[in-house]
Amino acid sequence: MTSPILYFVDDLAEGVSTGLAEGVLANTAEGVPVNTAEGVPAPAVPYHRVDPGAPQITVTDLSVTRGDGIFETAGVLHRDVQALEAHLRRFAASARILDLPAPRLEVWREAILAAVRAYDSDEPGYVKFIMTRGIEGTGVPVGWAYVATAEDFSAERGVGIRVVTLDRGYRHDVAKTSPWLLQGAKTLSYAVNKAVLREAARRGADDVLFVSSDGFALEGPTSTLLARYGDTYATPSTDQGILAGTTQASVFDWLEEQGCATEYRQITAAELPRADALWLLSSSRLAAPVQELDSMPVVVDTEMTARINAALEARVS
């Protein structure tokens, strides 16, 4: 297993000075500029590499004390970050929803790609990039990109997963009626998402599909729903307080290239048992077919699952 890589992002947001962006930045793991062979200091870059095994986060950082921040996780295959631009756009959208400073996407892109280059492995991996609100009272965000080896999800992609539906406790229009609940943002506050997975395990299932209190299918705690009805592939519309799925967008692009019909729409929970096939899509696991929903069997489209995953694995940034 390849050792993880950690880069901190210094000049990370608009209108924010970390005190590191005026020539103090490092391009070494130790945070000290390196002299070239000619004895001239190497040019500063807006990120620096640190030891992932050493303490890095202050205990008063709001990500630790309040879960206050945003993140994205992108797959790394063939030494390339998958759907990086889509993840960066969603990262910026989450920052807007949380009233965080706008991330400097050009800096984040450069730091993420540098971290993946340093990972230097053909093993499937992932890169998680995070921006917190920083230490309470400073107004200065903190951010980093972490690259590590991904789990092996071949069994989930091949055999399928058992899924239970759980009530999220909100109406499907919560993002419109109550935007302060931050639905549709990818925040660090993941306690609920982890709790529902424990509940799924208690029910003998592998994963969860959230449904709204008024009966609409939404998303998984870490995934997007894809449903096939006849020749049409559908996913829940994103105006229901759910994340815009980056993997789902790639799947729709590929399906449309194959001449398949796609649609974003409201899907009721009552419709789910009538689907010809169901998948949960995510950046690391890719397309996992649903083999069981609420203890009822679901037909697994093995051929289409393999084709979708082959297309996803072939993506480049």
Summary of the structure (lengths in Angstrom):
residues: 317
radius of gyration: 20.7
end to end distance: 23.8
largest distance: 70.3
contacts: 1043
relative contact order: 0.14
helix: 28%
strand: 28%
